């Protein structure tokens, strides 16, 4: 939960969406936490933090975060995964804007996800 960001979905709704998307996959568990990701990772016994990178802006931000985390949590490695080209241009801001104008966002979401099911009423 990042209080400096206002998402389309509540934290609880995002968790529910992830739980639904990965239902039946015991390798995926969604958890809500507050505070530093490194503190959460350390408490969970993680050895790595995986971050997605879409573009150079993301990369610069994530590189700065990696350097900070390396200093604070030297036992936890940050792994950056580059987003595949067909979906690299999709951002939450884009999805919010398209949705705000009443258009379908189905092509921007994983197959079978109905975003309206997770929106606050």
N, C-alpha and C positions, 0 to 999 in steps of 0.2 A: 504494500500500500504506500504509494508516494503522495503525500498530502499536497505537494506543489503541482501536481497534475490533476486536471479534471477530466476523467474519462467518460466515454459514452455510457459505459456500464459501471455499476457499483462493483466494489471489490468482491463482494459475495456472489454477484451475478457472473463475474469473470471466472471465479472458481467453479461455479456450477457448470458453466459452459465447458471448461476444460475437463471437469469430471465426466460430463456427458460425452464429450468428444472421444475421450480415452477410456470409456467404460469397458471393462473386461480386460484391460491391459494392466497387469499387476506391476509393470515396470514404471508406470507413471503415477505420481501422486502430487496433487496440487495442495499447497499450503499458503495461508495468508499470514503475513508477518509485517511488523513495522520496524523501522530502524534501518541500520546498515545491512546490506546484503551479506557482507563478510561476517558480521556477527551471527546472522541466521545460518549461514553455511557452516561456520565453525561449530555452532551449537548442534547442528544436524550431523556433524561428523563428515562433512563433504571434503573432498580433496580437490575439487574443481568447481568453477563457476563458468557456465556456458552462456555466451552472449551472441545474439544475432546481429549481423552488420549488413545493411542494405546498400550503403553508399559511403562516399568519403567523409561526409558530415558525421554519420554514425561512427565511422572508424576513428576519427579524431576524438570524439567524445569517449568512446569505449577504451581507446588507448590511454587517455588520461585516467579513467577509472581503474584500468588495469595497473597502472603505475602506483596509484594510491593504495589499491588493495594489496599489491605486492609488499608495500612498506608496512601496512597494518596487519596483514595476514600472510606472512611469508610461506606458510605451509599450504596455502591454497593457490592453485594455478588458475588463471583465466584463459579459457579457450574461446576463440572467436570463430564463428561459423558464418560464411558469406551466404547471403540469401540467393537462391537460384534466380537467374535472370527473368524468367516468366512472371515472377511475383515480387521482384525487388522494388518496383515502383508503387506498391500498395502500402499505404500508411493509415494509421487510425484517423488522422485528420481528413484524409481523402474519403474514407468510408463515412465518417460523420457528416461531411459536407454533402455527399451524394444522398445519404439517407435523409438529411434535413430538407432536401428538395423533393422528397417523396419518391425517389427512384429506388429500384431494387439494388441491393448490394450483394446479392447471391454469388455473383462471379468473383467477388473479392474475398469470400469466406470459404472455409472447408466445406466440402460436399455434405449436405444434410443438416447444416446449421441454420436454424431460423432465428435470426438476430432479435426479432420482435418478441420471442419467447423470453428473452433475458432483459429486455428494457424495463425500467421502473414504470409502474403505472401511475 
